[in-house]
Every structure is written in C-alpha cells, then in structure tokens.
Amino acid sequence: MAKEFTFQPFGAWIVVPRPDKKKTDAGIILDDETARQLQTNIVEVLAVGPQVTQCEPGDKIMVDPNTEAMLIHIDEVQYLFVNEFQVLGKF
C-alpha cells in the first residue's frame, strides 16, 4: 500500500482508489477516450469494514465492472466505496 489510509468504513464496505487515470505516471495528460480505455476493475484495497471477511487492506481485488460504486472524497482525493458482494475475487 502506497500511503497509510486512516478512514475506517462500517459494515461490509470496502474503500478502493478511483481507477480513472487522467495522467500517466510519466506525466502525459490523457484525453477522455484514452483514459476510459485504460480504466481497470482491478484495484488495491485501502480499507475494509468490520463485516468484510474475504479481503483485507493491501489485497488486489477484481470488482464487478457492471455495478456502481459510491464516490467519496477524503482530503480532496476521490475514492470508491464498494460492498463486499461486488468483489469477484482477489489475486
């Protein structure tokens, strides 16, 4: 995990980073279509609620791409809230 994440969700909620990339690691700014093509449903778990039984922070998981996640803002950074039932598996 890149940096310590201090938010603790309740229930069976899982916090993951928003997978949208508008800029590459090298600093190249991407247009909307390219960014959409690079979007992924494989993400690292940042935090889990106390009822989550199948994964823990630091796990790399695959989230169902056909379900909607809740967008949250913490310290001016966007994250996604997904429920444990939306997780298809972990690596």
VENHUHU-V287627 format. One record per residue. RES is the residue in three letters. PSI is psi as a letter, one per 40 degrees, with the letter a starting at -180 (* if undefined). NEAR is the number of other ideal C-beta (glycine too) atoms within 10 Angstrom. Layout:
BEGIN
RES/PSI/NEAR
RES/PSI/NEAR
END
This chain:
BEGIN
MET/h/11
ALA/d/7
LYS/i/6
GLU/h/7
PHE/h/15
THR/e/9
PHE/h/11
GLN/h/11
PRO/i/18
PHE/i/8
GLY/b/12
ALA/f/18
TRP/i/19
ILE/h/28
VAL/h/23
VAL/i/21
PRO/i/15
ARG/h/15
PRO/e/16
ASP/h/14
LYS/h/14
LYS/e/11
LYS/h/10
THR/i/12
ASP/d/6
ALA/e/5
GLY/e/6
ILE/h/8
ILE/h/9
LEU/i/15
ASP/i/8
ASP/d/9
GLU/d/8
THR/d/13
ALA/d/16
ARG/d/11
GLN/d/8
LEU/e/13
GLN/i/11
THR/i/11
ASN/e/16
ILE/h/15
VAL/i/22
GLU/h/14
VAL/h/22
LEU/d/22
ALA/i/20
VAL/i/21
GLY/i/16
PRO/e/11
GLN/e/12
VAL/h/19
THR/e/9
GLN/e/14
CYS/i/16
GLU/i/12
PRO/h/15
GLY/e/9
ASP/i/16
LYS/h/13
ILE/i/21
MET/h/15
VAL/i/21
ASP/h/13
PRO/e/12
ASN/e/7
THR/i/13
GLU/i/9
ALA/i/20
MET/h/11
LEU/h/10
ILE/i/15
HIS/h/9
ILE/h/13
ASP/f/7
GLU/e/5
VAL/i/9
GLN/h/11
TYR/i/20
LEU/i/20
PHE/h/16
VAL/i/21
ASN/i/18
GLU/d/17
PHE/e/10
GLN/e/20
VAL/h/22
LEU/d/13
GLY/i/11
LYS/i/13
PHE/*/8
END
